[in-house]
Amino acid sequence: MTTFMAKKETVERKWYVLDAAGKPLGKTAAAAATILRGKHRPEFTPHVDCGEFVIIVNAEKAVLTGNKLDQKFYRRHSGYVGGLKSTSYRELMQKKPEFAMMLAVKGMLPKNSIGRKAITRLKVYRGPEHKHQAQKPIAREF
C-alpha cells in the first residue's frame, strides 16, 4: 500500500460560510484556518495547498472573552524612532472587525508561501450578507 499524495492540479476547492455571531473570535479563526489549510480533508498533504475558500459573516458580532477587549492591543511600528502605534481591541472591533478577524486567522496559518496563498482565499464581512452566492457556499458549524 502506498501513501496518497495530493497534487495541486487535482484539488477541487469548495466554499464554506462560517457565522461568527456570538462565538469567540479565536474559535472562529481556528475553524477558518483549518479549512483554509485543508486539514479537514482526508487527502490532506502538508506540502500541497489543498485548502478551500472561507467566508466569515457577522464579524462585528464575534466576542472576545475575559478582559481582552481592554487588555489586548494591536500594535504596529512605522520604522522610525518612537513610531509605535497601539490600538485596543475594543476600538478595533468597533471600527474594523473584519481586520481583527483577518489578523487572528493569519496568525494561525503557516508563515510560508502556502500560508500567504491561503489567506487570499479568506473573505470576511461585517454583517450577515456576502456577495458570493454564485459560488454556492456551504454553511458550516464549528
N, C-alpha and C positions, 0 to 999 in steps of 0.2 A: 504494500500500500504506500502511495506517495502522498506528500503534503500538498494540498491545493494552494496555489499562489494566484491571487487575482491580478489582472492586468488592467491598466487604466483605460484601455480601449473597450473593454467588455463591461465596465461598471455602468449600471443604469442608475441614475440619480432620481430620487423621489423628492417631493416637497412635503414638509411637515409644519403644522401650526402648533405652537405652544402658547397657552394663555397664562400670563404671569399675574393675573388679578388675584390678590390676596395670598400669594405664595411668596416665600422668601426669595430674594434676589439671587443668592448663591445657589439655591436648589434649582432654580430655573436655568441659571447659567451652566450648571453642571450637566443638566439634561441636554441642553443645546450643544455643549461641547462634545458630548458623547456621540450625538447624531452627526455633527459636523465632521468628526473624525472617522466615523463609520464603525465604531466599536460595538454597536448594537447588531451588526450584521454577522451571520455565521461565516461568511467568506472574508472577514477582516484580515488584511495583510498589512503589517506595520509600515513597510516601505512604499506602499502604494496609497495614493489619495483615493479612498473609496467611500468618502463621506457623502452626505446628502444636503439638500437645502433646508434651512430652518427659518421660519417666520415667527417672530415673537410679537404678540399683540398685548395691549394693556400694560406696557412697560411702566407707565406712571402709577399703576396700582400695585406694583411689586412692593413688598415690605422688607425693611431691614430690621432684624431682631436686636434686642438688647439696646444699648446706647450708641449703636453705630451711626445713627443719623448725626449725632453731635461729636462723637469721638473719632470717627473715621474721616480722613481727608484725601482729596485728590490733589496731588502736587505735581507741578511742572516747573522747569527751570529754563530760563532764556539762554543760558550760557554765559551771561555776564555776571560780574560780582554783585551780589545782592538781588539776583534775578529770580529768586524762588517765589512762586505764587501758590497759594493754598486756597482750596475751596472745600467747605464742609459738604458731606453727602446730603444733608438736609437741603442746602441750597442747590446742589447738583441735581437732586431728584425733582425739585420744583422746576428748574429751568431746562435741564436736558436729561430726562430719564432714559432716553434712547442711548445716550453716550455712556451713562453709568452701566447699563446692561451690556453694551458692547465691550467696555473695559473688563467687566467680570468674565465674560466669555473668552476674550482674547487672552486673559491671564491663565486660563485653563487649557489652552491649546499649546502644542509643542512650538518651541521657538526655532523653527526651521522653515524651509520652503513649503512643506506640507501644511504647517500652521498658517502661514501667510496666505496660501491659496484657500484654505478652509474658511478664514474669516470673511472672505469676499462673498461667500455663499450665505451669510447671515443677514437677514433683513429684520430690523427692529422698528416697531411702530408704537407711538404714544398711546393711541386709543384702540378701540376694538376693530376698526376697519383696516384692510390692507388691499393692495392693488394687484394681487397675484392669483385671482380666482381662475384665470385661464390655465394655470398650471395644475389645477385640481388638487390643492394641498389636502393632506390627511391630518385631521385633528388628533393630537397625541397627548395622553395623560402621563404625568410623571409623579 
